[in-house]
Amino acid sequence: NKDLKLFAETSGKNALIITAASDPDLAAKDLIKSAFGHAGQKCSAASLGLIDSDLYHNEFFMNQLRDAAASFPAGEPTDPAAVVTPLIQAPSPDLLRGLTQLDEGETWLLEPKRISARLWSPGIRLGVKCRSWIHRTELFGPVLSLICVKDLDEAIAIQNASDFGLTG
């Protein structure tokens, strides 16, 4: 049926684990590019950053994440400077919640802004907890959640606690 609208994708609630042994500059670049390229709509997009507590509490590293995401221009696909482009459809109720509401203990490192009905600037949430609503919910949009971890074993356990781990 040529009039049938089909949205097909595979599930993903994927994390990038960043340990204290990582190259912080490269890790920040890779996390931001994965989270906000294609407006976070790829099933392989990193929607979680599982960050070692040494880096999570490092003001320079967090400023680097915020500044990198804020430097990604949001715009129409016809704009060659645009990195974050419109969503394929209006935000679902879950995505709208993820872009506009914080849960207890969470704060914005970078608060997303609505530019048009389907275009949002990047958002980064701090203070996200394992098994919280945002950890358990697929969003497919330009919002990244950061979870502080004590070590690699905890990070792997948190990634494995998700029902969605296509490329985790």
N, C-alpha and C positions, 0 to 999 in steps of 0.2 A: 504494500500500500504506500504510494508515494506521499500521502498526507500524514503518515504515521511519524510522530516525533519520537526519536529514540535517543536516550542518554545512557550510554553504556560505559561502565568503568569497573575497575577492580578496587577492592577496599585497601585502605592504607591509613594507619595512624603511626607514622614513622618517626623515629628519633635519630638524632645525631648525638652520639656520646662523646663528650669532650672531657678528657682526663687532664690532670695537672701536667702530665708528660707531653701533652700536645704542643704544637706550635700555635700559640694563641692567635696570631695574625691570620694564619691559614684557616684555623678552625672557625674564627668569626666570619671570614669571607665565605667559606663553604656553607656554614649554617644559614647565613642570610640569603645567599644565592638559592639554596635548596628551598628555603621557606617561602620566598617571595617571588621567585621566577614563576612565570605563568600564573601569577596571582594566587599561588599556593593551591592550585586546582589539580595538579598532577597527583596521581595516586602514590607516587614515590616522593612527594614533597615532604620535607622534614617539618612536622607540625609540633614536635617536641624537641627541646634541647635539654639533654640530661647532662648537667654540668657539675664537675667536681667542685666541692665546696671552696677550695682555694681560689679557683677562678670565679665562681659565683659571687664571692664576697670581695672580688678585686674590682675596685671602682674603675680603673683604667679599662679593663676588659669589658665591663658592662657598658661603659660609655662608647667603646669601640663598636659593640653590637648595635646600640641605639643609633649611633651616628651613621653606621653603614646602612641600616634599614631606612633611616630617614633620607639618605641620599639617593634611594631608588625612586626615580620620578614615576608617578602614577599618571597615566594618560591613555588616550585612545590608541588602538593599534596602528593607526595611520601616522602617529607621531613617532618618528624614528628615535627620539630620546626616551620614550616611555619604556620602563622596565616592568612595572606593575600595570597590567592591562585589565579591562573590565571582566567581571564574572560572566560566565556563559548564560546565566539567568539571574533573576533577582535573588538575594540571599534567602536561603531557607530559614525557618524560625530558629534552628540550632545555630546556623552561621550568624544570623543577626544577633543572637544572644552572645556568641563568642566575640563579636566585634564591638558590643556595646555594654555588656554587663560583666562585672567581676564578681567572683565568689569570695566568701570570707577568707581573709588573709592574703588575698591577691592585690597587686597594684600594677599599674601600667609602667613599664620601662619606656614604651613608646605607644601612645594612645592612637588607634586608627581613626581616621577622619573620613566621613562620607563625602565624596566628591560629586557623585551623581548616583542614580538609582542602582547601577551595577558596578560602580568604580569606587574603591576604597584604598586609602593609603595603608601601608603596613602597620601592624600592631604587634607589640611584644608584651606578654603577661609575665609578671614575676610572682613568686610565692605559690606556684601551682603545686598541688599535692598529688601523690600517687593515689589512684582510684577516685580522684575528684571527677566532677562532671566533665570538665574539659579534657581530662586524660582519657576518659572512656568514650568520648563522642567525636566522630568524624565531622570535620567542618568544610573542607575544600574551599578555603579562602585565605586571604592574607593576614592570618593571625598565628603567631608562634607562642607556645607556652614553654616557660623555662622551669625546670625542676632541679633543685639542689640535691646532689648525691654525695655520699661520703667516700665512695670508691667504685671501681669498675663492677664489682659483683652486685652492688645495689643498683647501679644503672642497668645492668643486664636484666635483673629481676623486675625492674619497673617496665622496661620495654616488653618483657615477656608477659607482664600482667595485662597487656592490652589484647583485646580480641581482634585487633586489626594490626597486622604487622607484615604487610606485603613485602616491603623491602627493609624492614627494621633490622 
